[in-house]
Amino acid sequence: MGHDLSSDLDTAVVQINQAMETMVRASPQQYLWGYARYKAPRQEL
């Protein structure tokens, strides 16, 4: 960690994704595996 991000957006996105993967692989029990990104929001009553 502690590396500078590229000024190129696509390269910076890859750098961030790789850093996240490294952290998850180091401690997978700490990652929020129940992430509900694709669930529809609850409807208000």
HELIX and SHEET records of a PDB file:
HELIX    1   1 LEU A    9  ALA A   26  1                                  18    
HELIX    2   2 PRO A   28  GLN A   30  5                                   3    
END                                                                             
